[in-house]
Amino acid sequence: KDQTGSESTNVSGDGRITRVFANSTAAAKWTTSVIGESTIRMCPDCDRLSTKMGQGLRLKHREERDAIDKDLADALKAPKITNDALNRLSAPGMGIVATEDVLRGLREAPPSEQGILANRFASELALARVTEKALIARDLLNVGTQEPNIAANETAIDQLTTARDRLDRELNNILYEQEVKSKVITNASKVLTERGQARDARPAGQDLQRPSLPLRDVKDGGINQ
């Protein structure tokens, strides 16, 4: 909420924030759902501090993954690859941008490989989105400590510091899990792009064939030249 008590509508300033969160309420809701929420009351006869536990980043990763799975399935079934579909399957702030080569590579992959590659791509994209949101949330918590009323309240500063530390632990845990998985998983986007480029570079109908050799006459156990 702003200083008048009304709900904020847009997040202004950093373009990275406005690309990820529609408004300040959405940013606050996402952050508190991950790390929890603390309410500090200044009245003398009430509980000064009440807390609500967060659900962590794993749930957010699952939610992102579910949304990506649906968008990816829709894109693969669509008759035409659109910019909207590519945008829905990208995380430009983390360097993942879906291209036509990526989607065509998935579409044209053998059935035995398509599911594996789609799963890898969706997992990588979900992690990128969750990581980007977590980093933005961390920046917002740091900015919060600079607000004059908060900076003057020791309890509020302690709670923000605790929240930031909890977010750091959540982020480190999920990144470690994905790092372990990445040791045995090839980057899906790279594989799909390379396959699409190799396919485009190969002339249509080109097959590997055994080279034909002219037949020679055999005479007295030898081959005539």
C-alpha positions as CSV (number, residue, x, y, z in Angstrom):
1,K,0.0,0.0,0.0
2,D,1.1,3.6,-0.6
3,Q,1.2,6.3,2.0
4,T,-2.5,7.0,1.7
5,G,-3.4,3.4,2.4
6,S,-4.7,2.6,-1.1
7,E,-3.5,-0.3,-3.1
8,S,-0.6,0.3,-5.5
9,T,-1.3,-0.5,-9.1
10,N,1.9,-0.4,-11.1
11,V,5.5,-1.1,-10.1
12,S,7.5,1.8,-11.5
13,G,11.2,2.2,-12.0
14,D,13.1,-0.9,-12.7
15,G,12.0,-2.5,-16.0
16,R,13.1,-5.9,-14.8
17,I,10.4,-5.7,-12.0
18,T,7.6,-4.5,-14.3
19,R,8.3,-7.3,-16.7
20,V,7.9,-10.0,-14.0
21,F,5.3,-8.5,-11.7
22,A,2.2,-6.7,-12.9
23,N,2.0,-4.5,-9.8
24,S,3.4,-4.0,-6.3
25,T,0.6,-6.1,-4.8
26,A,1.6,-9.0,-6.9
27,A,5.2,-8.6,-6.0
28,A,4.4,-8.5,-2.3
29,K,2.0,-11.4,-2.5
30,W,4.6,-13.6,-4.3
31,T,7.3,-12.7,-1.7
32,T,5.2,-13.3,1.4
33,S,3.9,-16.6,0.0
34,V,7.5,-17.8,-0.3
35,I,9.1,-16.5,3.0
36,G,6.0,-15.8,5.1
37,E,4.7,-12.5,6.6
38,S,5.4,-10.6,9.8
39,T,3.0,-8.0,11.2
40,I,4.4,-5.5,13.7
41,R,1.9,-3.5,15.7
42,M,2.8,-0.3,17.6
43,C,-0.1,-0.2,20.0
44,P,0.9,-0.8,23.7
45,D,-1.8,-3.3,24.6
46,C,-1.7,-5.7,21.6
47,D,0.7,-8.4,20.3
48,R,3.5,-6.5,18.8
49,L,4.6,-9.2,16.4
50,S,2.6,-11.9,14.6
51,T,4.0,-14.2,11.9
52,K,2.7,-16.4,9.1
53,M,4.9,-19.1,7.6
54,G,5.7,-19.2,3.9
55,Q,5.5,-22.1,1.5
56,G,9.0,-21.9,0.1
57,L,10.3,-21.8,-3.5
58,R,9.6,-25.5,-4.4
59,L,5.9,-24.8,-4.6
60,K,6.5,-21.7,-6.8
61,H,8.7,-23.9,-9.0
62,R,5.9,-26.4,-9.3
63,E,3.4,-23.7,-10.2
64,E,5.7,-22.3,-12.9
65,R,6.3,-25.7,-14.2
66,D,2.6,-26.5,-14.5
67,A,1.9,-23.2,-16.4
68,I,4.9,-23.9,-18.7
69,D,3.8,-27.5,-19.4
70,K,0.4,-26.2,-20.6
71,D,1.8,-23.4,-22.7
72,L,4.3,-25.7,-24.3
73,A,1.7,-28.3,-25.1
74,D,-0.5,-25.7,-26.7
75,A,2.4,-24.3,-28.7
76,L,3.3,-27.8,-30.0
77,K,-0.3,-28.5,-31.1
78,A,-0.8,-25.1,-32.7
79,P,-0.7,-25.0,-36.5
80,K,1.6,-22.0,-36.5
81,I,4.4,-20.7,-34.1
82,T,3.4,-17.3,-32.9
83,N,5.3,-14.5,-31.1
84,D,2.8,-14.8,-28.2
85,A,3.7,-18.5,-27.8
86,L,7.4,-17.8,-27.9
87,N,7.0,-15.0,-25.3
88,R,5.1,-17.4,-23.0
89,L,8.0,-19.8,-23.2
90,S,10.8,-17.3,-22.5
91,A,12.5,-15.8,-19.5
92,P,14.6,-13.0,-21.2
93,G,15.8,-11.6,-17.9
94,M,17.6,-14.9,-17.3
95,G,18.8,-15.3,-20.8
96,I,16.2,-17.9,-22.0
97,V,14.5,-16.9,-25.2
98,A,12.4,-19.4,-27.0
99,T,12.9,-19.3,-30.8
100,E,11.2,-21.0,-33.7
101,D,14.2,-23.4,-34.0
102,V,13.5,-24.5,-30.4
103,L,9.8,-25.2,-31.0
104,R,10.4,-26.8,-34.4
105,G,13.1,-29.0,-32.9
106,L,10.6,-30.2,-30.3
107,R,7.8,-30.7,-32.9
108,E,10.0,-32.7,-35.2
109,A,11.9,-34.8,-32.5
110,P,11.3,-38.5,-32.6
111,P,8.4,-39.5,-30.3
112,S,10.8,-41.4,-28.0
113,E,12.8,-38.2,-27.5
114,Q,10.2,-35.4,-27.6
115,G,8.9,-36.0,-24.1
116,I,12.4,-36.1,-22.6
117,L,13.4,-32.9,-24.3
118,A,10.2,-31.1,-23.5
119,N,10.6,-32.0,-19.9
120,R,14.1,-30.7,-19.8
121,F,13.2,-27.4,-21.5
122,A,10.2,-26.8,-19.1
123,S,12.3,-27.6,-16.1
124,E,15.0,-25.1,-17.1
125,L,12.5,-22.4,-17.9
126,A,10.6,-22.9,-14.6
127,L,13.9,-22.6,-12.6
128,A,14.9,-19.5,-14.5
129,R,11.6,-17.8,-13.8
130,V,11.5,-18.7,-10.1
131,T,15.2,-17.5,-9.7
132,E,14.5,-14.2,-11.4
133,K,11.5,-13.5,-9.1
134,A,13.4,-14.5,-6.0
135,L,16.3,-12.1,-6.9
136,I,13.8,-9.3,-7.5
137,A,12.1,-10.1,-4.2
138,R,15.5,-9.9,-2.5
139,D,16.2,-6.5,-4.0
140,L,12.8,-5.3,-2.8
141,L,13.5,-6.5,0.8
142,N,16.8,-4.6,0.7
143,V,15.0,-1.4,-0.5
144,G,12.5,-1.9,2.3
145,T,15.2,-1.5,5.0
146,Q,15.9,2.0,3.7
147,E,12.3,3.2,4.2
148,P,12.6,5.8,7.1
149,N,9.9,4.4,9.3
150,I,11.3,0.9,9.0
151,A,14.9,2.0,9.4
152,A,14.0,3.6,12.7
153,N,12.3,0.4,14.0
154,E,14.8,-2.2,15.2
155,T,12.2,-5.0,15.3
156,A,11.2,-4.2,11.7
157,I,14.8,-4.3,10.6
158,D,15.4,-7.6,12.3
159,Q,12.3,-9.1,10.6
160,L,13.4,-7.9,7.2
161,T,16.9,-9.3,7.7
162,T,15.4,-12.7,8.8
163,A,13.1,-12.7,5.7
164,R,16.0,-12.0,3.4
165,D,18.1,-14.7,5.0
166,R,15.2,-17.2,4.6
167,L,14.8,-16.2,0.9
168,D,18.6,-16.7,0.4
169,R,18.3,-20.2,1.9
170,E,15.4,-21.1,-0.3
171,L,17.2,-19.9,-3.4
172,N,20.4,-21.7,-2.5
173,N,18.5,-24.9,-1.9
174,I,16.6,-25.0,-5.1
175,L,19.7,-23.9,-7.2
176,Y,21.7,-26.7,-5.6
177,E,19.1,-29.2,-6.4
178,Q,19.0,-28.1,-10.0
179,E,22.8,-28.0,-10.3
180,V,22.9,-31.6,-9.3
181,K,20.3,-32.5,-11.9
182,S,22.1,-30.4,-14.6
183,K,25.2,-32.6,-14.3
184,V,23.3,-35.3,-16.1
185,I,21.0,-33.2,-18.2
186,T,22.0,-31.5,-21.4
187,N,20.7,-28.0,-22.0
188,A,17.5,-28.7,-23.8
189,S,17.3,-25.4,-25.7
190,K,20.8,-25.8,-27.1
191,V,20.1,-29.4,-28.2
192,L,16.9,-28.4,-30.0
193,T,18.4,-25.4,-31.7
194,E,21.4,-27.4,-32.9
195,R,19.2,-30.1,-34.2
196,G,17.0,-27.6,-36.1
197,Q,20.0,-25.9,-37.7
198,A,21.5,-29.2,-38.7
199,R,18.3,-30.3,-40.3
200,D,17.9,-27.0,-42.2
201,A,21.5,-27.2,-43.5
202,R,20.9,-30.7,-44.9
203,P,19.5,-30.8,-48.4
204,A,16.0,-32.4,-48.6
205,G,16.1,-36.1,-49.2
206,Q,19.8,-36.4,-48.5
207,D,20.7,-39.8,-47.1
208,L,23.9,-41.5,-46.3
209,Q,24.5,-44.1,-49.0
210,R,27.2,-46.6,-49.6
211,P,29.4,-45.3,-52.5
212,S,28.9,-47.3,-55.7
213,L,32.0,-48.8,-57.3
214,P,32.2,-49.9,-61.0
215,L,32.2,-53.7,-61.5
216,R,35.4,-55.2,-62.8
217,D,35.9,-58.3,-64.8
218,V,37.7,-61.1,-63.0
219,K,40.3,-63.1,-65.0
220,D,42.7,-65.8,-63.7
221,G,42.0,-64.8,-60.1
222,G,42.8,-61.1,-60.7
223,I,40.8,-58.0,-61.5
224,N,41.2,-56.5,-65.0
225,Q,42.2,-52.8,-64.8
